[in-house]
Every structure is written in C-alpha cells, then in structure tokens.
C-alpha cells in the first residue's frame, strides 16, 4: 500500500451576519476523480516540486478566494490518515 500526502482546506467565515445561526464554509464542486460531483473543501496531492505542504494547499485552491481575507499562513488544524486499497 503506497502513501500519498494530500491537503484539504476548508475556508470558514468566522464573522457571519447576526441573522445566521452558524458559520459559513466555502465549498467547491469536485469535477473529476474520487468524489466527483460532490461538494468538498479545496486541496490536492502534495507534489515533489512543492516548496511546502502549505504551498501545495495554495496551489489546490481557487485563486479567486485568496483576496477574500483568507489569512496565510494557514493554520494546521488537524491531520488524519485514510487506509484503503485505493479506487
């Protein structure tokens, strides 16, 4: 079983308007591969030429949300390991 390092970024609106009871999360519609046609966070595989895991996360996110007030560096909130035989 091979190991692949992936990134997954969830953009959370930490200042919702008062009429919203919960925070909002920006999601993208997955267009291909595993989980296609499902809503998810942003990210992808970490490549050998990526300067860091954070650089890989930035590469895997749409450029249009970078000016929306997303703070860099991204906080490392958690890590998890998925085990399986692959698709």
N, C-alpha and C positions, 0 to 999 in steps of 0.2 A: 504494500500500500504506500503510495507516494504522498508526500506532504506538500501542500500549496498554501502560501501565505496570502491572505485576502484582506481587503479593507471594507468596512461598511460604515457609512457616515449618515447619521440622522440629524437633520437641521431642525432645531426646536426653537419656536418663537417663545421666548421667555417673558414677553410682555404683552399678553393678549388683551384685547379691549375688555372692559368690565362686563359686557354682555355675554362674553364667552366663559363658560364654566371651566374649561380645560385649556391647556396649552395646545398650540397647533404644531403639526410636524409636516415639513415639506417632503413629499414623496415623489418618485419618478416611476413611470410605467416601464417595466422591463420589456425590451423589444425582441430579445433573442436568447437562446441558450436555456439553461436550467432556470425555471421560474418565469419563462416568457409569458407576457400578458398579465402579469401580477404587479401590484404596487409594492415598492420597496424603497429602502434608503439608497444612497449612492456609493459607489466604490468599484472594486475590481481586484484583479490579481496584481501582486507586487512583482515587478519585473526586475531583472538583474541590473538594468541601467537606471533604475530609480535611485535618487540620492538618499531617500529615506522612506519609511512607511508613510509618513505624512505627505511626502511628495507624490506617492502612489495614490493616496486618498484624494489629493487635489486633482490629479490627472483624471481620476474616475468620476469627478463631479462636473455638472454642467457649469460652464463659465459664467452664465448669466446670474447665478445666485451668489457669486463671490462678492459683488458690491452690495449685497443686501444686508450688510452688517455682520456677516459671519466672522467671528474672531479667529485669527490664526496666531499662534499655533492651536490646532485642535486639541482639546483635552483627551487624554487616553482614559476613557471611562471604563472599559472592560475588555476582556479577552475571553474567547471561547474556542473550543475545539470540536469540530464535527467529524465523526468517524463514519466511514462507509466505503463501499466498493466503487463509488462514482456512478455517473449516469449510464 
